[in-house]
């Protein structure tokens, strides 16, 4: 259990550092604010779209695994005569 807490702390620290680094990069970026916001908006749209597609794929895999497991369970029960 303590390993999980330590791993969570490391992950949260990395994410926090990434957020702070991204914020500083935006503050000190040589591009004008309008251009930076446009690039950020495009990047966020792309990132969220990729995430949505990934989640949809995982959802499909989980549903297929659930159906296969349910079918296997039912087949086993039928063979056992239950």
Phi and psi in degrees as a GROMACS rama.xvg file:
@    title "Ramachandran Plot"
@    xaxis  label "Phi"
@    yaxis  label "Psi"
@TYPE xy
-67.957  -29.2151  UNK-2
-63.2671  -40.5085  UNK-3
-62.8497  -42.0551  UNK-4
-63.1692  -40.5513  UNK-5
-66.0211  -41.1877  UNK-6
-65.5094  -40.7098  UNK-7
-62.0234  -40.6409  UNK-8
-63.5208  -40.1229  UNK-9
-65.3848  -45.5996  UNK-10
-62.4028  -45.095  UNK-11
-63.8581  -37.6647  UNK-12
-64.4332  -42.828  UNK-13
-63.4511  -44.0799  UNK-14
-64.0453  -42.163  UNK-15
-61.7119  -42.2531  UNK-16
-64.0201  -37.771  UNK-17
-65.1558  -41.4507  UNK-18
-64.8049  -45.312  UNK-19
-63.2458  -43.3928  UNK-20
-62.9686  -41.5875  UNK-21
-64.5455  -40.7691  UNK-22
-62.9916  -43.3678  UNK-23
-65.9476  -38.8282  UNK-24
-61.3146  -40.0033  UNK-25
-67.8859  -37.2097  UNK-26
-66.5109  -36.0647  UNK-27
-104.119  13.0367  UNK-28
-68.1534  141.153  UNK-29
-76.6628  -15.125  UNK-30
-78.0983  152.626  UNK-31
-63.3554  156.121  UNK-32
-56.7977  -42.3444  UNK-33
-61.8425  -44.4315  UNK-34
-66.6191  -41.0601  UNK-35
-62.934  -43.668  UNK-36
-64.3097  -38.5688  UNK-37
-62.9683  -45.649  UNK-38
-62.8613  -42.3147  UNK-39
-63.8384  -42.9389  UNK-40
-61.0477  -45.6951  UNK-41
-61.9138  -45.256  UNK-42
-61.477  -43.7359  UNK-43
-64.2488  -42.7515  UNK-44
-59.7027  -46.5901  UNK-45
-62.3404  -44.4899  UNK-46
-63.7437  -45.081  UNK-47
-66.1837  -36.8672  UNK-48
-64.8012  -44.0902  UNK-49
-61.6224  -41.4234  UNK-50
-63.9739  -41.77  UNK-51
-63.3835  -43.3058  UNK-52
-63.456  -42.7363  UNK-53
-61.6204  -41.5169  UNK-54
-65.939  -41.8152  UNK-55
-60.9965  -40.2984  UNK-56
-64.4932  -44.9629  UNK-57
-63.1864  -39.7727  UNK-58
-60.8382  -42.9322  UNK-59
-63.0898  -42.7338  UNK-60
-63.8365  -42.5369  UNK-61
-65.1364  -43.0103  UNK-62
-62.8447  -40.9799  UNK-63
-64.6226  -41.7864  UNK-64
-65.1922  -39.7195  UNK-65
-62.3135  -47.4542  UNK-66
-62.1225  -41.5745  UNK-67
-64.4235  -41.6598  UNK-68
-65.2033  -41.7348  UNK-69
-63.6308  -43.243  UNK-70
-64.2989  -42.6277  UNK-71
-63.1836  -40.7753  UNK-72
-62.2472  -45.2948  UNK-73
-64.5723  -40.3416  UNK-74
-62.3117  -41.1952  UNK-75
-64.7129  -41.5648  UNK-76
-64.3359  -39.8867  UNK-77
-65.4502  -40.7162  UNK-78
-65.4002  -34.2335  UNK-79
-80.6961  -10.4288  UNK-80
76.5251  27.4105  UNK-81
